[in-house]
């Protein structure tokens, strides 16, 4: 089962959990689809209305930036760790 590591800023949308065990695997899209069913508020922070990754959210599968490894089609092994990192901006 893949594990999604949820940063503190998004934990309220995941019921306070720092780690989410996901039943689905195979692709990042399948993982995010399950998140959308189980934690819809979290999914809306990660993907936009069209289902694409939000511009200011970075997702890493086993340390690899998914935008460089296939986007939503990035393979997700059963043992994968998925890090969700919203960008921080300021000035």
N, C-alpha and C positions, 0 to 999 in steps of 0.2 A: 504494500500500500504506500503510495507516495505521501509525503508529509509537506504541508504548506506552513512555512514560518511566517507568522503575522506580526508586523511591527506594532509597537505600542500605540501609534497614532491611529491604527485601524482596528484594534482589538475590540472596541465597543461594537463594531459591526459584525464581529465573529463571536458574540456572546462572551467576550472577555478572554477567549482562548488565545494563547501564543502559538500553539501548534494544532493544526487540523489534520486528522487522518482522513485521507480521501480513498474511497472505494474504487473510483474510476482511474484508469491510467491509459497508457497508449499514446496520448497526445496532450499537449497543454490545453487545447480546446475542450477535450473531454473533462479534464480536471476543472476548468473554469465553468463548464456547464454544470457540473455537480455542485460547485460552490454557489452557483446561481440558484439552484434548487434548495440547498440547505441553509445558505447564508446570503439571501438576495441583496441585502444592503451592502455587504462586502463586495459582491460581484459588481454592483453598480459603481463602486469606487475604483474597480480595476478595469472594467470595460465600459465603452460608451453604448449608446442606444443601438448602434449598428453591430455590436458584438466585437468591435476592434479594441485592442488595448488602448487605454487612454494615453495621451501623449506624454504626460508627466508621471507615469508609473512605469517602473522598470521591474521586469520579472526575470529571474535567473533560475535555470534548471540545472542542478548540480554545478553551480558556479558559472554556467555559460549564459550570457545574455541571449534571451530568446529571440530578440530582434535580429541577431546575427546567426541564429541556428534554426530558422524555419518559422519564426513567428508562432502563430497558434498551432501550426503543424509540428512544432518541436516535439520530438519523441520524449516520452516520460516513462522511464522504467519503474517497476514496482517499488524499487528502493530509493527513488529520487527524493531530493530535498528541493523544494521550490521556495525561493525567497521573493517576497513582494516588497518592493521599496518605492514608496512615493517620493518624487523629487522634492527637494526643499529649495525654495527660492527666497531671495531677500536682497536687500540692497542698502 
